Amino acid sequence: MKNPPHALAPAPGDVHAAADRIRPYARRTPLLDLEIDGRRVLLKLEYLQRGGSFKLRGALNAMLSMSPDDHVVAASGGNHGLAVATAASLLGRAATVYVPTTAPEAKARRIEAAGARLVRHGAAFAEAASAALDVAARPGHRFVHPYDDPAVIVGQGTVAAEIVADEPDVDTVVAAVGGGGLAAGTALAVAGRRVVAAEPEDCRCLHDALAAGKPVDSAVGSVASSATGASRVGEIAFDVLAAHDVTSVLVSDDEILQARDRLWEECRIAVEPAAAIAFAAWLAGRVPGKLPCLIVCGANADWVAR
């Protein structure tokens, strides 16, 4: 799923403009300052965002940048669709969200509950996206890309902008990667600080792209794939990440689930597996820096500990 040909490269100043634009609608989520295993770490509790994930920020910024009369169309494994549905409800706009038949029921029912029209189509995200793009080509309709749109990327970057504003001594920010929108927005927002992009070993589209020097197709298969299951990193997102010398690290599914369970045991934070990826990388010692901040990015699952 390619970005529009007219898309312009996002810039750091665009993140601050997006923050001003979405402020009336998005929550400013808190930082939690912890010591775990004798090490200090900050958690950005973005799972407390409206809609249950950071995705609301990008959806709001994209929708506030288009005509208010456009019927918004999205394709999603779940979180982006819920963000679009939530943003549409907040802004009083119509939205249709396509999801694959494999989308978690917890996410699908929340999309419908937010007021969007939900369409289940195809067994994989690519099939749902193709159907959504066909509908979005109709007059009066507009497609909101889940990660490879400049307005979406800079909207996601407002998460990191809040982090560095609230704790200027942060030297590393860790973001989980699906299609790369959150990590790219983070790189734009952190003003020279280190960015670590964390991915599951079996959903590693950014890692493979960095190795190849360009976006390439990558296998998808992880406990976190409903949220990080892009088979190819976004082209705009990749250009931003490559230009900012972002570090890529991988974590196993076992490490992700152990990190998710430990978030519950240590903090009573209940999140979906994708939101534990950054914490998993930090627990495994793959995150450098004296004061890192980990983005706990979403909680749209019917969660139970193992």
C-alpha positions in Angstrom: 0.0 0.0 0.0 1.8 3.1 -1.2 1.6 6.6 0.0 0.1 9.3 -2.3 2.5 10.6 -5.0 2.0 14.2 -3.9 3.0 13.5 -0.3 5.7 15.9 1.1 8.4 14.8 3.5 7.5 15.6 7.1 9.7 18.0 9.1 10.3 18.5 12.9 8.3 21.8 12.8 5.3 19.8 11.5 5.2 17.8 14.7 4.7 21.0 16.8 2.0 22.2 14.4 0.3 18.8 14.8 0.4 19.1 18.6 -1.4 22.4 18.4 -4.0 21.0 16.0 -4.9 17.9 18.0 -4.6 19.4 21.5 -8.4 19.9 21.9 -9.1 16.3 21.3 -6.1 14.1 22.3 -5.1 13.4 25.9 -1.6 14.4 27.1 -0.6 11.0 28.6 1.6 10.7 31.7 5.2 9.6 32.2 5.8 6.9 34.9 9.3 7.1 36.5 10.5 3.6 37.7 13.4 1.7 39.0 13.4 -1.9 37.8 16.3 -4.3 38.3 18.4 -1.4 39.7 17.9 0.7 36.6 15.9 3.8 36.1 13.4 3.9 33.2 10.5 6.1 32.1 7.3 4.7 30.6 5.1 6.9 28.4 1.7 5.6 29.2 0.2 6.1 25.7 -2.2 3.2 26.2 -4.2 5.6 28.2 -4.9 7.6 25.0 -8.5 7.9 23.7 -9.1 4.8 21.6 -6.5 2.9 23.6 -3.4 3.7 21.5 -1.1 6.4 20.1 -2.8 5.9 16.7 -5.5 8.5 17.6 -2.9 11.3 17.2 -2.1 10.6 13.6 -5.7 9.9 12.7 -6.8 13.2 14.2 -4.0 15.2 12.5 -4.8 13.7 9.1 -8.5 14.3 9.5 -8.0 17.8 10.7 -5.9 18.4 7.6 -8.6 17.4 5.1 -12.0 18.6 4.1 -14.6 18.2 6.9 -17.0 16.9 4.3 -14.8 13.9 3.3 -16.0 10.4 4.2 -12.9 8.9 5.8 -11.9 5.4 4.8 -9.2 3.3 6.5 -7.7 -0.2 6.5 -6.4 -1.6 9.7 -5.4 -4.7 11.7 -7.3 -3.0 14.5 -5.6 0.0 16.3 -5.6 2.4 13.3 -9.1 1.5 12.5 -10.2 2.2 16.1 -8.2 5.5 16.0 -10.0 6.6 12.8 -13.4 5.6 14.3 -12.7 7.5 17.5 -11.3 10.6 15.7 -14.3 10.6 13.4 -16.7 10.4 16.4 -14.8 13.3 18.1 -15.0 15.4 15.0 -18.5 14.5 13.9 -17.4 12.8 10.6 -18.4 9.7 8.8 -15.9 6.8 8.6 -15.7 3.3 7.2 -13.0 0.9 8.4 -11.9 -2.2 6.6 -10.3 -5.0 8.6 -9.2 -8.5 7.7 -11.3 -11.4 8.9 -8.4 -12.2 11.2 -8.6 -8.9 13.1 -9.0 -9.5 16.9 -12.6 -9.4 18.0 -11.6 -7.0 20.8 -10.5 -4.4 18.3 -13.3 -5.0 15.8 -16.1 -4.6 18.3 -14.5 -1.4 19.6 -14.4 0.1 16.1 -18.1 -0.5 15.7 -18.8 0.8 19.2 -17.0 4.1 18.3 -19.5 4.6 15.5 -17.7 3.7 12.3 -19.0 1.3 9.7 -16.9 -1.9 10.0 -16.2 -4.0 6.9 -14.5 -7.4 7.3 -12.7 -8.3 4.1 -10.0 -10.8 3.2 -7.8 -13.0 5.4 -4.8 -10.5 5.3 -4.3 -6.8 5.8 -3.3 -6.3 2.2 -6.7 -7.6 1.0 -8.6 -5.3 3.4 -6.4 -2.3 2.3 -7.0 -3.0 -1.4 -10.8 -3.0 -0.9 -10.5 0.2 1.2 -8.5 2.0 -1.5 -11.1 1.1 -4.1 -13.8 2.7 -2.0 -11.6 5.7 -1.1 -11.2 6.5 -4.8 -14.9 7.5 -5.0 -15.8 11.2 -5.0 -16.1 12.6 -1.5 -14.1 9.9 0.1 -10.5 10.1 1.5 -8.1 7.3 2.6 -6.2 7.7 5.8 -3.1 5.6 5.6 -2.2 3.8 8.9 1.5 4.8 8.9 2.8 6.2 5.6 1.3 9.6 5.4 3.1 12.8 6.5 0.2 14.0 8.5 -0.1 10.7 10.3 3.6 10.5 11.0 3.9 13.9 12.5 0.7 13.3 14.5 2.4 10.2 16.0 5.4 12.3 16.7 3.5 14.3 19.3 4.0 11.4 21.7 7.7 12.0 21.7 7.3 15.7 21.8 5.4 15.4 25.0 8.1 13.1 26.4 11.0 15.5 25.9 8.9 18.5 27.1 8.0 16.7 30.3 11.5 15.2 30.9 14.3 17.0 29.0 16.9 14.7 30.4 15.6 11.7 28.4 18.5 10.6 26.2 16.8 7.6 24.4 13.2 7.0 23.2 12.1 3.5 22.3 9.2 2.9 19.9 7.7 -0.3 18.7 7.5 -0.6 14.9 4.7 -1.8 12.7 4.9 0.2 9.5 7.2 2.8 11.0 5.0 5.8 11.6 5.5 6.0 15.3 9.2 5.5 15.1 9.5 8.1 12.3 7.5 10.6 14.1 9.6 10.0 17.2 12.8 10.6 15.2 11.4 14.0 14.0 10.4 15.1 17.5 13.3 14.2 19.8 15.8 16.9 18.8 18.9 14.8 18.4 18.2 12.2 21.1 18.8 8.5 20.3 15.8 6.6 18.9 15.6 2.9 19.2 13.0 1.1 16.9 12.0 -2.3 18.5 10.4 -5.1 16.5 9.4 -8.7 16.9 11.9 -11.2 15.4 9.1 -12.4 13.1 7.7 -8.9 12.2 10.9 -7.1 11.2 10.1 -5.0 8.2 12.2 -2.0 9.3 15.2 -4.2 10.3 15.1 -5.9 6.9 14.7 -2.5 5.1 17.7 -1.0 6.9 19.8 -4.1 6.0 18.7 -3.8 2.3 18.9 0.0 2.2 15.3 0.3 1.0 11.9 -1.0 1.9 11.5 -4.7 1.2 8.8 -7.3 1.7 9.2 -9.1 5.0 7.5 -12.1 6.6 4.8 -11.5 9.2 4.2 -13.9 12.1 4.3 -12.8 15.7 2.2 -12.7 18.8 2.2 -9.0 18.2 1.3 -9.1 14.5 -2.2 -7.7 14.9 -0.5 -4.3 15.7 2.9 -4.7 14.2 2.1 -6.8 11.2 3.1 -4.6 8.2 4.9 -6.7 5.6 6.8 -3.6 4.3 7.9 -0.5 6.1 6.4 2.7 4.8 8.4 4.6 2.2 8.1 8.0 3.8 8.7 6.5 7.3 11.8 4.7 6.0 13.3 7.9 4.5 12.8 9.6 7.9 14.3 6.8 9.9 17.2 6.2 7.6 18.1 9.9 7.7 18.0 10.0 11.5 20.3 7.0 12.1 17.7 5.1 14.1 18.9 1.9 15.9 16.9 -1.3 15.1 16.6 -4.0 17.7 14.7 -7.3 17.7 12.9 -9.2 20.5 11.4 -12.7 20.5 7.8 -13.5 21.2 8.7 -15.1 24.5 10.5 -11.8 25.5 7.4 -9.8 24.5 5.0 -11.9 26.5 7.3 -12.0 29.5 7.6 -8.2 29.3 3.8 -7.8 29.0 3.3 -10.0 32.1 6.0 -8.1 34.0 4.3 -4.8 33.2 1.3 -6.2 35.0 3.2 -7.6 37.9 5.4 -4.5 38.5 2.9 -1.7 37.6 -0.6 -3.3 37.1 -0.4 -2.1 33.5 -2.4 -4.4 31.2 -1.5 -4.0 27.6 -1.5 -5.9 24.3 1.7 -7.6 23.3 2.8 -4.9 20.9 2.8 -2.4 23.7 5.4 -4.5 25.6 7.9 -4.6 22.7 9.8 -1.6 23.9 9.9 -2.8 27.5 11.1 -6.2 26.2 14.0 -4.6 24.4 14.9 -2.7 27.6 14.7 -5.7 29.9 16.9 -7.6 27.5 19.6 -4.9 27.7 19.3 -3.8 24.1 18.5 -0.2 24.9 21.4 2.2 25.5 21.3 5.4 27.5 21.2 6.7 31.1 17.6 7.7 31.0 15.5 5.9 28.4 11.8 6.4 27.8 9.7 3.5 26.5 6.5 4.2 24.7 3.8 1.8 26.0 1.7 2.3 22.9 -1.6 0.4 23.1 -4.0 -1.7 25.1 -6.6 -2.9 22.7 -6.8 -6.6 23.6 -8.8 -8.8 25.9 -5.8 -9.3 28.0 -5.0 -12.3 30.3 -1.7 -13.2 31.9 -0.1 -16.5 31.0 
